[in-house]
């Protein structure tokens, strides 16, 4: 039975009166107040209610509190036991989730219930809805300007062991044998006792992890033969071949070994390590993880956020840098594939940028053209831009609106322009080029004859050349320097939410954790911006109050005291000059004016 309170209703009596004004102010100015005011009502409770009966069965835990606990657990990088403890005793969580009842029914959530709610969100993609709804709400509340954004990736390690190649083979075989013994004991009993003992004994793990370097090649050959034998033996057994552990076993054989026919017998040869693909299996416990040559095994999270170019530190602190997009990929996936999906995602949620800053991996020519089609400018260096060839470049020539050469750098027009479906060609007079001061540097090359020189290029080469030329300008450097700020976001995700080392495995679970951690960082950032705006506003109000106070004080001083000084001067003047002629009146007026 569904149990959820309407979070849009207001209280007739304040249920938090026991806190006192100072503690209440601390809560309102911290993340609990912001969460309670803007985030709690945006949680996708209506989506969760679809999986429960409205009038039958035991009442659920209050759904807003349960979903909020799932979100806060990831935001603060807590274990299940820690999350249960915080929900039971932490007044910040009570205030944020608006739990006013002191009963166990309201404040206690068992680890099993927490796991079930998390699993429900993961399987039905509710974490994505949480991220999108909260991002839209914070953008509305804080007036986020999404026209300028920046994109980068961060390496994420799932909760898997780093295995050597021998360890990978042994782990895959062990996993298969354990599942075979559990699901098909009659088939497992028919296997060699020596084989089963080698991989399922209590000492098997330590045996394979303590192999001497001098014996590693022989041991690897042994386990590869065992693996091949198991794959071949059960390939025709449908109920075994459909097992996930068997499919992983076959994947290891396919990725790590070559099977050759020699003298009528199959020979298993282990591939060289440099021949392995980056998407090969890293650990049977996490088959979705990939490998990155720079950062190692695991996943990468693509993160895009808004930013402001405000120079004033106080004004900049009052602007919210909002994470607008998060996506998790295997570490083997190249960053070049991340830009277009990111732009499509934010565009569908009315957070589309006009400018995106990214490093060179995102700034391929294809990506830049796809972004232009969506009305977005990508500010990114060209891959290999530092290896610029000496001499003149295509960008040094003058072009028409149709991308045809108008003049060379020396001011000479081509004799003619040729064009086919792919490339263009500008034809120059070789005699003119021979007398040119730039002849040794010019990219135009002589043809088969001695009378012509040819400059061949296509539109892609021309665009890249102009991009490389722009990279050397001060305007590009001034704009691109703001990309470095995204590194602070990656650092904050690691320090505040623990995004680089997760407690889960598998692509879906990693995506779930990373997405909610991004929600948590948005919440913490919004809290800081809220307080910065309060401080900035109070500072302005304080300055106005100070100026107004000085004005009133000076007005009071002149009104009360200068009138007395004027009367005193008049008295002195009258006593010293008892006459009352016109000269005395003029002198008295001058003294009053001077006073």
KENU-647125 format. One record per residue (C-alpha): x negated, y negated, z negated; residue in one letter. Coordinates in steps of 0.5 Angstrom, whole numbers, plus 2048, in hexadecimal, padded with zeros to 3 digits. Layout:
<nodes>
XYZA
...
</nodes>
This chain:
<nodes>
800800800X
7FD7F9802X
7FB7F57FCX
7F97EE7FFX
7FA7E77FCX
7FC7E1801X
7F67DC800X
7F97D6803X
7FE7D67FDX
7FC7D07F8X
7FC7D27F0X
8017CE7ECX
7FC7CF7E6X
7F57CF7E7X
7F27D67E5X
7EB7D37E4X
7EC7CE7DFX
7E87D27DAX
7E17D17DEX
7E17C97DCX
7E07C47E0X
7D87C57E1X
7D87CC7E2X
7DE7CB7E7X
7DA7C57EBX
7D47CA7EBX
7D97CF7EFX
7DC7CA7F3X
7D57C87F6X
7D27CF7F7X
7D47D47FCX
7DA7D77F8X
7DE7D17F8X
7DC7D0800X
7DE7D8801X
7E57D77FDX
7E77D1800X
7E57D2808X
7E37DA809X
7E77DE804X
7EE7DC808X
7EA7DE80FX
7E97E580DX
7EC7EA812X
7F17ED80DX
7F77EE812X
7F27F2816X
7F17F7810X
7F87F780EX
7F97FB814X
7F6801811X
7FA80180BX
80280280AX
8057FC807X
80A800803X
807807801X
80180A7FDX
7FD8077F8X
7FC7FF7F8X
7F57FE7FCX
7F07F97F8X
7F27F27FAX
7EF7F1801X
7ED7EA801X
7E87EC7FBX
7E67F37FEX
7E47F0805X
7E17EA801X
7DD7EF7FDX
7DA7F2804X
7D87EC807X
7D57E9800X
7D17F07FFX
7CD7EF806X
7CD7E7805X
7C97E87FFX
7C57EF801X
7C87F37FBX
7C97FB7FAX
7D07FE7F9X
7CF7FE7F1X
7CC7F77F1X
7D27F57F5X
7D77F87F1X
7D47F57EBX
7D47EE7EDX
7DC7EF7EFX
7DD7F17E8X
7D97EC7E4X
7D77E67E8X
7DB7E07E7X
7D87DD7EEX
7DB7E37F2X
7E27E37EEX
7E27DB7F0X
7E07DC7F7X
7E57E27F8X
7EA7DF7F3X
7EB7E47EFX
7EF7E27E8X
7F17E87E5X
7ED7EB7E0X
7EF7F27E1X
7EB7F87E4X
7F07F97EAX
7EE7F27ECX
7E67F17EAX
7E47F97EBX
7E27FC7F2X
7E08037F2X
7DA8047F7X
7DE8097FAX
7E38047FCX
7DE7FF7FEX
7DB804803X
7E2805806X
7E37FE807X
7DC7FD80AX
7DD80380EX
7E4800810X
7E17FA812X
7DB7FD816X
7DF80281AX
7E57FD81CX
7E07F781EX
7E37F2818X
7DC7F0816X
7DC7EC81DX
7E27E981CX
7E07E7815X
7DA7E4818X
7DE7E081EX
7E37DE819X
7DF7DB814X
7DA7D8819X
7E07D481DX
7E37D2816X
7DC7CF814X
7DB7CC81AX
7E27C8819X
7E17C6812X
7DA7C4813X
7DB7C181AX
7D57C581DX
7D37C2824X
7D17C9828X
7CE7C582EX
7C77C782CX
7C57CE82AX
7BF7D282AX
7BE7DA82AX
7B97DF828X
7B97E6825X
7B67E981FX
7B47F081DX
7B87F4819X
7B67FB816X
7BB800814X
7BB80580EX
7B780A812X
7B080D811X
7AA80C815X
7A8812819X
7A281581CX
7A3819823X
7A281F81FX
7A781D81AX
7AC81B81FX
7AC822822X
7AC82581BX
7B2821819X
7B682281FX
7B582A81EX
7B7829817X
7BD825818X
7BF82A81DX
7BE830819X
7C282E813X
7C882C817X
7C783381BX
7C7837814X
7CD833812X
7D1833818X
7CF83A81BX
7CC83E816X
7CC84481AX
7C884181FX
7C383E81AX
7C2845817X
7C084881EX
7BA84381EX
7B384581CX
7B2844815X
7AB841816X
7AE83C81AX
7B383A815X
7AE83B80FX
7AA836813X
7AF830813X
7B483180EX
7AF833808X
7AE82F802X
7A782D804X
7A982C80CX
7A982580BX
7A2824808X
79F82980CX
7A1825813X
79F81E80FX
79882080DX
795823813X
78E821814X
78C81D81AX
78882381DX
78E82781DX
79382281FX
793824827X
79382C825X
79982B820X
79D826825X
79C82C82BX
79F831826X
7A582D824X
7A682B82BX
7A783282DX
7AC833827X
7B082E829X
7B0830831X
7B283782FX
7B883582AX
7BA830830X
7BA836835X
7BD83B831X
7C383782FX
7C4833836X
7CA838838X
7CD839831X
7D3833832X
7D483382BX
7CD831829X
7CB82D82FX
7D182882DX
7CE827826X
7CB820825X
7C5823822X
7C4828828X
7C482282DX
7BF81E829X
7BB824829X
7BB824831X
7BA81D831X
7B381D82DX
7B1823832X
7B381E838X
7B0818836X
7AA81B833X
7A8821837X
7A782483EX
7A982B840X
7A582E845X
7A5834849X
79F838849X
79E83F84BX
7A584084AX
7A583E843X
7A7837840X
7A283383DX
7A482D838X
79F827839X
7A0822834X
7A081B838X
79A816836X
79D810831X
79C80B836X
7A180E83BX
7A780E836X
7AC809837X
7AE804832X
7B5807831X
7B380E82FX
7B5811829X
7B280E823X
7B581281DX
7BB81781EX
7BE814818X
7BF80D81CX
7BF80F824X
7C1808826X
7BB805823X
7B6803829X
7AE801829X
7AB7FA82AX
7A47FA82BX
7A37F3827X
7A77F5821X
7A87FC821X
7AE801820X
7B57FE81EX
7BA7F9821X
7BA7F2823X
7C07ED821X
7C17E7826X
7C37E1823X
7C67DA826X
7C77D4821X
7C97CD822X
7C47C7821X
7C37C0820X
7BD7BB822X
7BF7B681DX
7B87B381AX
7BA7B1814X
7B97B680FX
7C07B480BX
7C47B4811X
7C17BA813X
7C37BE80DX
7CA7BC80DX
7CB7C0814X
7CC7C7814X
7C87CC818X
7CD7D181AX
7CC7D881CX
7D07D9822X
7CE7E0825X
7CB7E6822X
7CA7EC826X
7C67F3824X
7C27F7829X
7BD7FC829X
7B67F9828X
7B47FC82FX
7B97F7833X
7B67F1836X
7B87EA834X
7B97E883BX
7C07EC83AX
7C37E8835X
7C47E1837X
7CA7E283CX
7CE7E6837X
7CC7E1831X
7CF7DC836X
7D57E0838X
7D77E1830X
7D67DA82EX
7DA7D7834X
7E07DC832X
7E07D982BX
7E07D282EX
7D97D182BX
7D57D0832X
7CF7CC832X
7CD7C7837X
7C57C9836X
7C27CF833X
7BB7CF831X
7B77D6831X
7B07D9832X
7AE7DB839X
7B17E2838X
7B87E0839X
7B67DB83EX
7B57DF844X
7B87DC84BX
7BE7E084BX
7C07DE844X
7BF7D7846X
7C37D784CX
7C97DB848X
7C97D6843X
7C97D0848X
7CF7D484BX
7D27D3844X
7D17CC843X
7CB7CD83EX
7C47CB83FX
7BE7D083CX
7B87CC83AX
7B37D283AX
7AC7D283CX
7AA7D7842X
7A77DE841X
7A07DD842X
7A07D5843X
7997D583FX
7967D9845X
7977D384AX
7937D4850X
78E7CE852X
7907CA858X
7967C785AX
79D7CA859X
7A47CA85CX
7A67C5858X
7A17C085AX
7A57C0861X
7AB7BB863X
7B17BF864X
7B87BD867X
7BE7BF864X
7BF7C5868X
7B87C8865X
7B47C686BX
7AD7C386BX
7AD7BC86DX
7A67BA86CX
7A07BD869X
79C7BA863X
7987B6868X
79E7B386BX
79E7B7872X
7A57BA874X
7A57C1877X
7A67C287EX
7AC7C787DX
7AF7CB878X
7B17D2879X
7B67D6875X
7B87DD874X
7BD7E186FX
7B87E186AX
7B27DC86BX
7B17D586EX
7AA7D3872X
7A87CC873X
7A37CC879X
79D7C6879X
7987C487EX
7927C887CX
78D7C287FX
7917BD87AX
7907C2874X
7897C3876X
7887BB875X
78C7BB86EX
7887BA868X
78D7BF865X
78B7C486AX
7877C9865X
78D7C9860X
7937C9864X
7977CF864X
7997CF86BX
7957D586FX
7927D5876X
7967DA87BX
7947DF880X
7927D9884X
78E7D3883X
7937CD884X
7987CE87FX
7987CF877X
79E7D2874X
7A17D186DX
7A67D786BX
7AA7D7865X
7B17D9863X
7B67D585EX
7B47D9858X
7AD7D7859X
7AF7D085AX
7B37D0854X
7AD7D384FX
7A87CE852X
7AC7C8850X
7AE7CB849X
7A67CC848X
7A57C584AX
7AA7C3845X
7A77C7840X
7A17C2840X
7A57BC83FX
7A67B8838X
7AE7B9839X
7AE7C0839X
7A97C1833X
7AD7BC82FX
7B47C0831X
7B17C7830X
7AD7C5829X
7B47C6826X
7B47CE828X
7AF7CF822X
7B57CE81DX
7B87D481EX
7B27D881BX
7B47D5814X
7BB7D8816X
7B87DF816X
7B47DE810X
7BA7DC80CX
7BE7E280FX
7B87E680CX
7B77E2805X
7BE7E1804X
7C27E7807X
7BC7ED808X
7BE7ED80FX
7B77F0811X
7B77F680DX
7BE7FA80CX
7C17FF808X
7C580280EX
7C3806815X
7C780681BX
7C8801820X
7D080081EX
7CE7FF816X
7C87FB818X
7CC7F681CX
7D17F6816X
7CC7F4811X
7C97EF815X
7CF7EB817X
7D27EB810X
7CB7E880EX
7CB7E3813X
7D27E1810X
7CF7E180AX
7C97DC80CX
7CE7D780FX
7D27D7809X
7CC7D5805X
7CA7D080AX
7D17CD80AX
7D07CC802X
7CA7C9803X
7CC7C4808X
7D37C3804X
7CE7C17FEX
7CA7BC803X
7D07B9805X
7D37B87FEX
7CC7B57FCX
7CB7B0802X
7D27AE801X
7D17AD7FAX
7CB7A97FBX
7CE7A4800X
7D47A37FBX
7CF7A27F6X
7CB79D7FAX
7D27997FCX
7D47997F4X
7CD7967F3X
7CD7917F8X
7D578F7F6X
7D278F7EEX
7CD78A7F0X
7D17867F4X
7D67857EEX
7D17847E9X
7CE77E7EDX
7D577B7EEX
7D677C7E6X
7D07797E5X
7D17737E9X
7D87727E7X
7D67727E0X
7CF76F7DFX
7CE76A7E5X
7D47667E3X
7D27657DCX
7CB7637DEX
7CE75E7E3X
7D275B7DDX
7CC75A7D9X
7C87577DEX
7CE7527DFX
7CE7507D7X
7C774F7D7X
7C774A7DDX
7CD7477DAX
7C97457D4X
7C37437D7X
7C773E7DCX
7CD73C7D9X
7CF7387DFX
7D373B7E3X
7D27387EAX
7D273B7F1X
7CA73D7F1X
7CB7417EAX
7D17457EDX
7CD7477F3X
7C77497EFX
7CC74D7EBX
7CF7517F1X
7C77527F3X
7C67557ECX
7CC75A7EDX
7CA75C7F4X
7C375E7F1X
7C67617ECX
</nodes>
